[in-house]
Amino acid sequence: AGRKGEAILLLNRNEKWMLKAIEKQTGTKIKELVMPSGETINKKRITTFYNRISKALSTKDTDADVFETLISDYAQQENVPVAKVAAALAKMAHGDTPFFLKDMPAKVSRTAVRKAPGKPATPKRAASKKPAFPKKTGVEKPVVSKKTVPVTPEAPHTPPPEKGMERYRIEVGNSHGLRPKDVVGAISNEAGLDSRHIGQINIEQEFSFVDLPFGMPGNTFQMLKKTWVRSRRMAISRCA
């Protein structure tokens, strides 16, 4: 307590809740850092290596003279350049880990793969003749924000949550005029969660489902329970 310092958090995309919770507790915006490249790290390692040599040379130590004599004698005895002997000693001190880092290969985007030479381009889909929006009928169908294939008991119109996601129910639905962007806006504004981390949204007649990253903090959960959208409390709850 009372100490000052810096800390670095390493989070994956499903741990954004933790970051937002810390920011709310401390009242401080945490700055996102860019990972240094292999070239930057290698330059730093070279500088550190040179500094260690300079420090060792400037330190008055009787053993330094002994080692200088031993190295000189070895170089003459084996007819090896002194620089080679120094390199061997540095390798002994550093160990088997490579001194220089290699940059990780950049991920190839799907677009780049499609345009790769020698590979036929993906054919464009023919324009659908169906109208952009279906004609309204007496009974409105549930609004689903993504394609649906398999189904789940708690949300029969949507596939199961993706890995790292949890499904939540909110007590606002189609009959209240709810739209997917209302759900995204409410959660983003109140919980501070980036909209790209909000998963599937399925709007039923009287309630809705939304998939959110696993591990929502308790205080964020309680805050969302009290959040209002379309003049109604979300009253969010976890699906079994």
Backbone as numpy.savetxt, mean C-alpha at the origin, in Angstrom:
# Nx Ny Nz CAx CAy CAz Cx Cy Cz
7.05 8.51 27.32 6.21 9.70 27.32 7.08 10.94 27.32
6.67 11.94 26.56 7.42 13.19 26.53 8.59 13.18 25.58
8.89 12.04 24.99 10.02 11.97 24.07 9.60 12.37 22.66
10.54 12.95 21.95 10.29 13.34 20.57 11.16 12.51 19.64
10.66 12.27 18.46 11.43 11.50 17.49 10.64 11.26 16.23
11.17 10.43 15.37 10.51 10.10 14.12 10.30 8.60 14.04
9.20 8.21 13.45 8.89 6.79 13.25 8.46 6.58 11.81
8.79 5.43 11.27 8.40 5.08 9.91 7.45 3.89 9.96
6.29 4.04 9.37 5.29 2.97 9.31 5.31 2.34 7.92
5.32 1.02 7.89 5.23 0.29 6.62 3.86 -0.38 6.58
2.98 0.12 5.73 1.60 -0.36 5.68 1.25 -0.84 4.28
0.41 -1.87 4.22 -0.15 -2.24 2.92 -1.49 -1.53 2.75
-2.11 -1.71 1.60 -3.31 -0.92 1.31 -4.48 -1.26 2.22
-4.47 -2.45 2.83 -5.56 -2.84 3.72 -5.35 -2.38 5.15
-4.25 -1.66 5.41 -3.97 -1.16 6.75 -4.09 0.35 6.84
-4.81 0.95 5.86 -5.00 2.39 5.86 -5.76 2.85 7.09
-6.62 1.96 7.64 -7.36 2.34 8.84 -6.40 2.75 9.96
-5.30 1.98 10.12 -4.35 2.24 11.18 -3.76 3.64 11.04
-3.41 4.00 9.81 -2.82 5.31 9.55 -3.79 6.43 9.91
-5.05 6.29 9.48 -6.05 7.32 9.77 -6.33 7.42 11.26
-6.31 6.28 11.96 -6.55 6.30 13.40 -5.43 7.04 14.13
-4.18 6.83 13.71 -3.05 7.51 14.33 -3.13 9.01 14.07
-3.50 9.39 12.84 -3.62 10.81 12.50 -4.69 11.49 13.35
-5.80 10.78 13.59 -6.87 11.37 14.40 -6.44 11.50 15.86
-5.69 10.51 16.37 -5.25 10.55 17.76 -4.22 11.65 17.99
-3.30 11.82 17.04 -2.22 12.79 17.21 -2.57 14.17 16.67
-3.61 14.24 15.84 -3.96 15.52 15.23 -2.92 15.99 14.23
-2.16 15.06 13.69 -1.08 15.40 12.76 -1.24 14.60 11.47
-1.05 15.27 10.35 -1.08 14.60 9.05 0.25 13.91 8.83
0.22 12.61 8.60 1.44 11.84 8.39 1.83 11.90 6.92
3.05 12.32 6.67 3.52 12.49 5.30 3.93 11.15 4.70
3.50 10.93 3.47 3.87 9.70 2.77 5.27 9.84 2.19
6.12 8.86 2.45 7.49 8.88 1.97 7.62 8.05 0.70
8.50 8.49 -0.16 8.78 7.74 -1.39 9.97 6.82 -1.13
9.83 5.55 -1.46 10.92 4.61 -1.25 12.13 5.02 -2.10
13.33 5.08 -1.50 14.52 5.46 -2.27 14.86 4.39 -3.31
15.43 4.82 -4.41 15.83 3.89 -5.46 17.11 3.17 -5.06
17.42 2.10 -5.79 18.66 1.38 -5.53 19.87 2.27 -5.74
19.81 3.15 -6.72 20.93 4.06 -7.00 21.17 5.01 -5.82
20.08 5.53 -5.24 20.21 6.44 -4.10 20.83 5.73 -2.91
20.37 4.50 -2.65 20.91 3.73 -1.52 22.38 3.40 -1.75
22.74 3.05 -2.97 24.13 2.71 -3.27 25.06 3.91 -3.07
24.60 5.10 -3.47 25.42 6.31 -3.26 25.62 6.56 -1.77
24.58 6.34 -0.98 24.68 6.51 0.46 25.65 5.51 1.06
25.63 4.28 0.57 26.53 3.25 1.08 27.99 3.59 0.77
28.23 4.13 -0.43 29.60 4.51 -0.80 30.10 5.61 0.13
29.25 6.62 0.35 29.63 7.73 1.24 29.94 7.22 2.64
29.09 6.34 3.15 29.30 5.77 4.49 30.60 4.97 4.54
30.87 4.22 3.48 32.10 3.41 3.42 33.34 4.31 3.46
33.32 5.39 2.67 34.44 6.33 2.67 34.62 6.97 4.04
33.52 7.35 4.66 33.59 7.99 5.98 34.18 7.06 7.03
33.84 5.78 6.94 34.38 4.82 7.91 35.89 4.66 7.73
36.33 4.68 6.46 37.78 4.60 6.21 38.49 5.82 6.78
37.91 7.01 6.51 38.52 8.26 7.00 38.58 8.27 8.52
37.53 7.79 9.16 37.49 7.76 10.62 38.56 6.81 11.17
38.71 5.65 10.51 39.71 4.68 10.96 41.12 5.22 10.79
41.36 5.96 9.69 42.69 6.52 9.45 43.03 7.63 10.43
42.01 8.38 10.87 42.26 9.50 11.78 42.36 9.07 13.24
41.99 7.83 13.53 42.04 7.35 14.91 43.45 6.85 15.23
43.98 7.34 16.33 45.32 6.92 16.75 45.20 5.59 17.49
45.73 4.56 16.87 45.64 3.22 17.45 46.91 2.47 17.09
47.51 1.84 18.09 48.76 1.11 17.84 48.53 -0.07 16.91
47.31 -0.64 16.95 47.03 -1.78 16.07 47.04 -1.38 14.60
46.74 -0.11 14.30 46.71 0.34 12.91 48.08 0.16 12.27
49.13 0.50 13.02 50.48 0.33 12.49 50.81 -1.15 12.28
50.34 -1.98 13.20 50.58 -3.42 13.09 49.92 -3.97 11.82
48.65 -3.59 11.61 47.93 -4.07 10.43 48.56 -3.55 9.13
49.04 -2.30 9.16 49.68 -1.74 7.97 50.91 -2.55 7.59
51.68 -2.93 8.60 52.88 -3.74 8.35 52.52 -5.12 7.82
51.50 -5.73 8.45 51.08 -7.07 8.03 50.59 -7.07 6.58
49.80 -6.06 6.22 49.26 -5.99 4.86 50.38 -5.76 3.85
51.31 -4.87 4.20 52.43 -4.58 3.30 53.28 -5.83 3.08
53.55 -6.55 4.19 54.36 -7.77 4.08 53.64 -8.83 3.24
52.33 -8.96 3.44 51.56 -9.96 2.69 51.57 -9.64 1.20
51.40 -8.36 0.87 51.36 -7.95 -0.53 52.68 -8.26 -1.23
53.81 -8.01 -0.53 55.12 -8.28 -1.12 55.35 -9.78 -1.22
54.95 -10.50 -0.17 55.17 -11.94 -0.14 54.39 -12.67 -1.23
53.14 -12.26 -1.46 52.29 -12.93 -2.44 52.29 -12.23 -3.80
53.03 -11.14 -3.90 53.09 -10.36 -5.14 51.69 -9.94 -5.60
50.95 -9.36 -4.66 49.58 -8.91 -4.91 49.51 -7.41 -4.64
48.83 -6.62 -5.48 48.69 -5.18 -5.22 48.01 -4.94 -3.86
48.44 -3.89 -3.19 47.88 -3.56 -1.88 46.38 -3.31 -1.98
45.95 -2.71 -3.10 44.51 -2.43 -3.28 43.71 -3.73 -3.28
44.27 -4.80 -3.87 43.58 -6.09 -3.89 43.44 -6.64 -2.47
44.51 -6.49 -1.69 44.47 -6.96 -0.30 43.42 -6.17 0.49
43.39 -4.84 0.27 42.41 -4.00 0.97 40.98 -4.40 0.59
40.78 -4.73 -0.70 39.45 -5.14 -1.16 39.03 -6.45 -0.50
40.00 -7.38 -0.36 39.70 -8.66 0.28 39.32 -8.45 1.75
40.03 -7.54 2.42 39.72 -7.26 3.83 38.35 -6.60 3.97
38.03 -5.70 3.04 36.71 -5.05 3.08 35.60 -6.08 2.88
35.84 -7.04 1.98 34.86 -8.10 1.74 34.68 -8.95 2.99
35.78 -9.24 3.67 35.71 -10.01 4.91 34.88 -9.29 5.96
35.07 -7.97 6.05 34.34 -7.19 7.05 32.87 -7.04 6.69
32.58 -6.93 5.39 31.19 -6.70 4.96 30.35 -7.97 4.99
30.96 -9.10 4.72 30.20 -10.35 4.71 29.76 -10.74 3.31
28.85 -11.70 3.25 28.42 -12.25 1.96 27.31 -11.45 1.29
26.71 -10.50 2.00 25.64 -9.70 1.42 26.20 -8.77 0.35
25.60 -8.70 -0.84 26.09 -7.77 -1.88 26.15 -6.33 -1.37
27.21 -5.63 -1.73 27.36 -4.24 -1.28 26.37 -3.32 -1.98
26.17 -3.52 -3.28 25.25 -2.69 -4.05 23.89 -3.38 -4.20
22.84 -2.57 -4.14 21.48 -3.07 -4.36 21.13 -2.95 -5.84
20.27 -3.84 -6.29 19.75 -3.75 -7.65 18.32 -3.24 -7.59
17.98 -2.34 -8.50 16.61 -1.83 -8.57 15.66 -2.95 -8.95
14.49 -2.98 -8.29 13.47 -3.96 -8.64 12.92 -3.63 -10.03
12.68 -4.64 -10.85 12.12 -4.36 -12.19 10.75 -3.74 -12.07
10.49 -2.74 -12.89 9.19 -2.05 -12.85 8.10 -2.99 -13.33
6.92 -2.85 -12.70 5.78 -3.66 -13.10 5.30 -3.23 -14.48
5.01 -4.20 -15.31 4.53 -3.90 -16.66 3.02 -3.78 -16.61
2.51 -2.65 -17.06 1.06 -2.44 -17.04 0.38 -3.33 -18.07
-0.90 -3.56 -17.84 -1.65 -4.38 -18.79 -1.69 -3.74 -20.17
-1.73 -2.40 -20.18 -1.76 -1.69 -21.46 -0.48 -1.96 -22.23
0.65 -1.94 -21.51 1.94 -2.17 -22.16 2.01 -3.59 -22.71
1.43 -4.55 -21.96 1.45 -5.93 -22.42 0.64 -6.07 -23.70
-0.50 -5.38 -23.74 -1.35 -5.47 -24.93 -0.63 -4.92 -26.17
0.22 -3.89 -25.94 0.88 -3.24 -27.06 2.25 -3.83 -27.36
2.60 -4.93 -26.69 3.91 -5.52 -26.90 4.05 -5.98 -28.34
5.27 -5.78 -28.93 5.45 -6.17 -30.32 5.27 -7.67 -30.51
4.65 -8.03 -31.62 4.45 -9.44 -31.93 3.22 -10.03 -31.30
2.54 -9.24 -30.45 1.33 -9.74 -29.81 0.12 -9.05 -30.41
-0.87 -9.80 -30.87 -2.04 -9.16 -31.47 -2.79 -8.32 -30.47
-3.28 -7.19 -30.92 -4.01 -6.29 -30.03 -5.34 -6.93 -29.64
-5.77 -6.62 -28.41 -7.05 -7.13 -27.94 -8.17 -6.48 -28.73
-9.03 -7.27 -29.35 -10.11 -6.67 -30.15 -11.06 -5.87 -29.29
-11.51 -4.74 -29.83 -12.45 -3.90 -29.10 -13.82 -4.55 -29.11
-14.51 -4.36 -27.98 -15.85 -4.92 -27.89 -16.82 -4.10 -28.73
-17.73 -4.78 -29.37 -18.73 -4.08 -30.16 -19.64 -3.29 -29.25
-20.03 -2.11 -29.71 -20.89 -1.25 -28.89 -22.22 -1.94 -28.66
-22.67 -1.90 -27.41 -23.93 -2.54 -27.06 -25.10 -1.73 -27.59
-26.12 -2.45 -28.10 -27.31 -1.78 -28.60 -28.31 -1.50 -27.50
-28.00 -1.97 -26.28 -28.91 -1.75 -25.17 -28.85 -0.29 -24.74
-29.95 0.26 -24.25 -29.93 1.65 -23.77 -29.02 1.79 -22.56
-28.47 3.00 -22.36 -27.56 3.25 -21.25 -28.21 2.96 -19.91
-29.48 3.30 -19.79 -30.22 3.06 -18.55 -31.53 2.35 -18.89
-31.89 1.30 -18.15 -33.14 0.60 -18.42 -34.33 1.47 -18.11
-35.43 1.22 -18.83 -36.64 1.98 -18.56 -37.18 1.65 -17.18
-37.69 2.66 -16.50 -38.22 2.47 -15.16 -39.50 1.65 -15.22
-39.62 0.75 -14.27 -40.83 -0.05 -14.14 -41.42 0.19 -12.76
-42.47 -0.51 -12.45 -43.11 -0.30 -11.15 -42.21 -0.67 -10.00
-41.37 -1.72 -10.14 -40.47 -2.15 -9.07 -39.04 -1.87 -9.51
-38.32 -1.08 -8.71 -36.94 -0.74 -9.06 -36.01 -1.86 -8.61
-35.09 -2.23 -9.48 -34.13 -3.28 -9.16 -33.03 -2.71 -8.28
-32.39 -3.57 -7.42 -31.28 -3.10 -6.58 -30.14 -2.57 -7.44
-29.46 -1.54 -6.94 -28.33 -0.96 -7.66 -27.07 -1.67 -7.23
-26.31 -2.22 -8.17 -25.07 -2.91 -7.87 -23.94 -2.18 -8.56
-22.86 -1.88 -7.81 -21.80 -1.06 -8.36 -20.80 -1.83 -9.21
-20.79 -3.18 -9.12 -19.84 -3.95 -9.89 -20.53 -5.19 -10.45
-19.83 -5.92 -11.33 -20.40 -7.13 -11.89 -20.68 -8.15 -10.79
-21.69 -8.95 -10.96 -22.02 -9.96 -9.98 -22.00 -11.33 -10.63
-21.34 -12.27 -9.92 -21.32 -13.63 -10.43 -21.74 -14.58 -9.32
-20.82 -15.01 -8.38 -21.27 -15.81 -7.26 -22.06 -14.93 -6.31
-22.76 -15.54 -5.38 -23.55 -14.75 -4.44 -23.23 -15.14 -3.02
-23.61 -14.30 -2.05 -23.43 -14.58 -0.63 -24.77 -14.44 0.06
-24.99 -15.16 1.18 -26.29 -15.11 1.84 -26.69 -13.72 2.29
-25.71 -12.95 2.85 -26.08 -11.64 3.38 -26.30 -10.61 2.29
-25.70 -10.82 1.12 -25.87 -9.90 -0.01 -26.05 -10.73 -1.27
-27.26 -11.22 -1.53 -27.47 -12.17 -2.63 -27.20 -11.63 -4.02
-27.04 -10.31 -4.17 -26.83 -9.74 -5.50 -25.36 -9.45 -5.78
-24.46 -9.79 -4.85 -23.05 -9.46 -5.04 -22.16 -10.66 -4.78
-20.97 -10.72 -5.41 -20.02 -11.79 -5.14 -19.42 -11.61 -3.75
-18.71 -12.62 -3.22 -18.09 -12.49 -1.90 -17.07 -11.37 -1.89
-16.75 -10.83 -0.70 -15.74 -9.77 -0.62 -14.39 -10.27 -1.12
-13.60 -9.37 -1.68 -12.26 -9.72 -2.13 -11.38 -9.98 -0.92
-10.23 -10.61 -1.14 -9.30 -10.90 -0.06 -8.86 -9.60 0.61
-8.88 -9.60 1.94 -8.49 -8.41 2.69 -9.62 -7.43 2.92
-10.84 -7.80 2.49 -12.00 -6.91 2.64 -13.05 -7.56 3.54
-13.85 -6.73 4.22 -14.97 -7.18 5.03 -16.25 -6.55 4.51
-17.36 -7.27 4.68 -18.65 -6.73 4.22 -19.41 -6.12 5.40
-19.96 -4.92 5.16 -20.74 -4.20 6.16 -22.13 -3.89 5.61
-23.07 -3.80 6.53 -24.44 -3.43 6.16 -24.74 -2.04 6.70
-25.42 -1.22 5.90 -25.87 0.09 6.36 -27.38 0.17 6.16
-28.04 0.86 7.08 -29.51 0.88 7.09 -30.09 2.03 6.25
-29.55 2.19 5.07 -30.06 3.17 4.10 -30.08 2.48 2.75
-31.15 2.66 1.99 -31.24 1.93 0.74 -31.84 2.72 -0.41
-32.31 1.99 -1.39 -32.83 2.57 -2.61 -34.07 3.44 -2.36
-34.90 3.00 -1.42 -36.13 3.75 -1.14 -35.85 5.12 -0.53
-34.64 5.31 -0.01 -34.26 6.60 0.58 -33.48 7.46 -0.41
-33.35 6.98 -1.63 -32.63 7.74 -2.66 -31.13 7.56 -2.61
-30.65 6.51 -1.94 -29.21 6.30 -1.80 -28.57 5.92 -3.13
-27.39 6.51 -3.38 -26.60 6.19 -4.56 -25.20 5.77 -4.12
-24.48 4.98 -4.93 -23.14 4.55 -4.54 -22.23 5.70 -4.14
-22.32 6.83 -4.85 -21.44 7.96 -4.52 -21.75 8.54 -3.15
-23.01 8.38 -2.67 -23.34 8.84 -1.32 -22.59 8.03 -0.28
-22.51 6.72 -0.50 -21.81 5.83 0.43 -20.32 6.14 0.43
-19.75 6.27 -0.78 -18.32 6.58 -0.90 -18.00 7.91 -0.23
-18.82 8.93 -0.48 -18.57 10.25 0.10 -18.64 10.24 1.61
-19.66 9.56 2.17 -19.82 9.53 3.62 -18.66 8.83 4.30
-18.25 7.68 3.77 -17.16 6.92 4.38 -15.82 7.64 4.20
-15.59 8.21 3.02 -14.34 8.93 2.77 -14.21 10.15 3.68
-15.30 10.91 3.83 -15.25 12.13 4.63 -15.13 11.85 6.12
-15.89 10.87 6.61 -15.92 10.61 8.05 -14.76 9.75 8.51
-14.40 8.73 7.73 -13.35 7.79 8.15 -11.99 8.16 7.56
-11.96 9.10 6.61 -10.69 9.49 6.00 -10.11 8.41 5.11
-10.96 7.50 4.61 -10.49 6.41 3.76 -10.57 6.83 2.31
-9.47 6.61 1.58 -9.43 6.95 0.16 -10.50 6.14 -0.58
-11.19 6.79 -1.49 -12.30 6.13 -2.21 -11.86 4.88 -2.96
-10.58 4.83 -3.39 -10.13 3.65 -4.15 -10.00 2.41 -3.27
-10.06 2.60 -1.93 -9.99 1.46 -1.02 -11.37 0.99 -0.60
-12.41 1.58 -1.16 -13.78 1.15 -0.87 -14.19 0.17 -1.96
-14.66 -1.01 -1.54 -14.96 -2.07 -2.51 -16.37 -2.02 -3.06
-16.96 -3.19 -3.22 -18.29 -3.31 -3.83 -19.35 -2.62 -2.98
-20.30 -2.02 -3.65 -21.45 -1.40 -2.99 -22.71 -1.98 -3.62
-23.57 -2.55 -2.79 -24.81 -3.14 -3.27 -25.97 -2.46 -2.55
-26.81 -1.75 -3.28 -27.91 -1.00 -2.69 -29.22 -1.77 -2.87
-29.78 -2.23 -1.75 -31.07 -2.90 -1.75 -32.17 -1.86 -1.51
-33.40 -2.32 -1.35 -34.51 -1.39 -1.22 -34.47 -0.60 0.10
-34.23 -1.30 1.23 -34.27 -0.64 2.54 -32.91 -0.58 3.23
-31.92 -1.24 2.68 -30.59 -1.27 3.28 -29.57 -1.50 2.17
-28.28 -1.45 2.54 -27.23 -1.62 1.53 -26.05 -2.36 2.13
-25.13 -2.82 1.26 -23.91 -3.48 1.68 -22.72 -2.76 1.05
-21.62 -2.72 1.79 -20.39 -2.11 1.27 -19.21 -2.92 1.79
-18.22 -3.16 0.94 -17.00 -3.88 1.32 -15.90 -2.88 1.65
-15.31 -3.04 2.85 -14.26 -2.13 3.32 -13.04 -2.94 3.75
-11.84 -2.30 3.79 -10.63 -3.02 4.19 -10.77 -3.67 5.56
-10.18 -4.84 5.71 -10.24 -5.59 6.97 -9.56 -4.81 8.09
-10.10 -4.91 9.29 -9.46 -4.32 10.47 -9.85 -2.89 10.76
-11.12 -2.53 10.58 -11.55 -1.17 10.90 -11.41 -0.91 12.41
-10.74 0.17 12.83 -10.61 0.49 14.25 -11.98 0.72 14.89
-12.07 0.40 16.19 -13.33 0.53 16.90 -13.90 1.93 16.89
-13.02 2.94 17.07 -13.53 4.32 17.11 -14.07 4.75 15.75
-13.45 4.27 14.67 -13.96 4.58 13.33 -15.31 3.90 13.10
-15.43 2.68 13.57 -16.68 1.93 13.43 -17.81 2.64 14.16
-17.54 3.10 15.40 -18.57 3.80 16.17 -18.95 5.13 15.51
-17.97 5.79 14.91 -18.24 7.06 14.24 -19.14 6.85 13.02
-18.88 5.78 12.26 -19.69 5.50 11.08 -21.11 5.08 11.45
-21.27 4.47 12.62 -22.62 4.08 13.06 -23.51 5.32 13.22
-22.86 6.45 13.60 -23.61 7.68 13.85 -23.65 8.61 12.63
-22.95 8.22 11.57 -22.88 9.07 10.38 -24.22 9.08 9.64
-24.62 10.27 9.18 -25.88 10.43 8.47 -25.64 10.49 6.96
-26.51 9.84 6.21 -26.48 9.90 4.76 -27.92 9.83 4.27
-28.28 10.72 3.38 -29.66 10.82 2.88 -30.66 10.95 4.03
-30.29 11.80 5.00 -31.15 12.12 6.15 -31.45 10.90 7.03
-30.57 9.91 6.99 -30.74 8.73 7.85 -29.38 8.33 8.40
-29.40 7.74 9.60 -28.16 7.21 10.16 -27.75 5.96 9.37
-26.44 5.85 9.13 -25.96 4.66 8.44 -26.16 3.41 9.31
-25.96 3.57 10.64 -26.10 2.43 11.56 -25.35 1.21 11.03
-24.09 1.41 10.67 -23.30 0.36 10.04 -23.09 -0.82 10.97
-23.08 -2.02 10.41 -22.84 -3.24 11.18 -22.09 -4.24 10.31
-21.29 -5.10 10.96 -20.55 -6.12 10.22 -21.46 -7.27 9.85
-21.28 -7.77 8.66 -22.04 -8.96 8.24 -21.39 -10.20 8.84
-22.20 -11.17 9.18 -21.68 -12.39 9.80 -20.85 -13.17 8.80
